[in-house]
Amino acid sequence: MLARSTPLTPTQVTLISGVITAAGGVAFAFDAYLLGVALALVGQIADCADGDMARLTRNTSKAGAFLDSVLDRWTDAALILGLGFSDLERYGPAAALALTGSFLVSYARARALSLGVDCPDGIATRDTRMLIIMLAALFNWVYAGLIAVAILGIVTSITRSAWAMRALNGTPVDRP
């Protein structure tokens, strides 16, 4: 099996995926959208592989899971800010809203988890947000993509927060 024979550790794959994805954000900032999408896609594929690699090699850890989550936020920011800085006047405010929406989705879940409940569902999970960002850059729909990430992120954050509040208050809840 490739995962067992590679000299890389899951943590190294996590770090490499973060650097590659962040490089995509830098490419976005310099209007190299196609290169940015290619780097973001490769980085995200590697990001998906690190957890599987950790499980296959029986090398999972809380530290690795933490690092993966934190680097996900860094790379989200790199891609969104990269698009924003590609034309700060046109895309800056939309990028600020997209970053806010994206972080609220993640924070709602992280805070709920810290209180003993999970709320992973919603219409704008990270994979959805990354797909929107990459498609927006690929087709030069940057403004629309950033606004979509903002709106969907805020809606998802509200949905997750409402679900978590019901669960924390002891109200029976059905998964959306």
N, C-alpha and C positions, 0 to 999 in steps of 0.2 A: 504494500500500500504506500502511495506517495507521501501521505501525511506522516507515516512512521519512519520513512527513510530520508526525509529532508533534514538538512543540518539546522534549519531555522526553528526557533521555538514559537509557540503561539503569540507570545508577547512581542517578539521581533516582527512577526507578520502584522500585528496590530499597529506597531510603530511605523512600519513601512507603508501600510495602507493609509495611515494618517498623513504621512509626508506626501504621498502621491496625490491624495485627494486635496490637500492644502495647496499643492502646486497647481492643481486645476483652478482653484480660486485665484491664484496669482495670474494665471493665464487669462482668466475672465477679466481681471482688472486691466489687462493690456489689450483688451478687445480680441484676444485670440480664443474666440468662443469654441471653435471646433477642437482645438488642442485642449482647452479646459474641459470640455465634455469627455474627450478620450481619457484624460487623466482621472477625472472624477469617476468615470465608469470602471477603469482598472482599479482605482483605489477602493471603490465600493465592493467590487468582486472580492478583492483581498480581505476587506472588512468582514464579508460574509464567511470567508474561509477560516478566519482565526479561531472562532468559537468551535466550529466543526473539528478543526485540527486539534484543539485542546481536548475535546471529548474523545476523539479517536486515539489520541496518544495518552489518554488518562492524565492529562496535565492541566486540568481546570483549576482555577484559583479565584478567590474573591478579589484579589489584587488585579488579576487579569480582567475580570468582569468590570471592575471599577475603571481601570485604564481605558478599556474599550468604550465605555459610556462617556467618559470625559472627552476622549478624542473624537467621539461622534459629535459632541457639541462644538468642539474646536473646528472640525471640518465643516459642520453646518455653517458656522460663522464665516469661515474662509470662503466658501462658495457664494453665500448670500452677499457678503461684503465685497467680494470680487466683482460680482455683477453690479452692485451699487457703485463701486468706484470706476467701473468702465465708462460711466457717464454720470458723474455725481449729481449734476443739476437735474437730469431727467429721472434717474433711478435711485438717487440717494434716499428720499423719503419713503419710497416703496420698499427699499431694502431694509430700512429701519423697522417698518411695520412687519415685514416678513421675518426678520430676525426675532422680533418680539413674539410673534405668533409661534414660531418654531420652538423657541425656548420655553414658552408657556406650556406647550404640549408635553415637553420632556419634564419640566418641573412639576406639573400636576401629577404625573405618574410617579416620579421619584419621591415626592412628598407623601403621596398615598402609600407607597411601599414602605416608607419609613414608619408609618403608623399602622402597618399590618394588613393593608388591603392593596389589591392590584387593579388597575384600570387600563389595560393595554389597548383597548379598542378605540375606534374613532375613525373618521374619514381621512384624516391627515397623519397617518403614522409616518415614521421617518422614511420608509421606502417610498411612500407616495410623494412626500415633499422632495426627496432627491430626484425622483422621476420628473416631477414638474420643473424643477430647477434645470435639469439637463435638457429637457425638451425645449424649455424657454430659451436657453442659450443656443441650442442647435438650430432652432427656427427663427432666432432673433425676435422672440416675443418676450423680451426681458421684463418690460413693465407689467404686462399681463401675468406673467409667471410669478413675479414677486408679489403682486396683489393677490393672486390665487393662493400662494403659500401663506400670506398674512391672514386672509379670511378663513381659509380651511383650518389653519393652525389655531386661530382664536375659537372657532366653532368646536374643534376637537378638544381644546383645553376646557371650555365650558362644559362639554359633554362629560369629559373625564372627571371634572371637579364635582359635577352634580352626582354622578355615579358614586364617586368616593364618599361624598358627604352622606348619601343615603346609607352606604355600607357602614360607615363609621358611626352613624346614629342608630345602627341596628335594624334599619328598615330592610326587609327582604328586597333584593334587586335582581332583575334579570339582566343578563348581558345584552347589550344593544345588538 
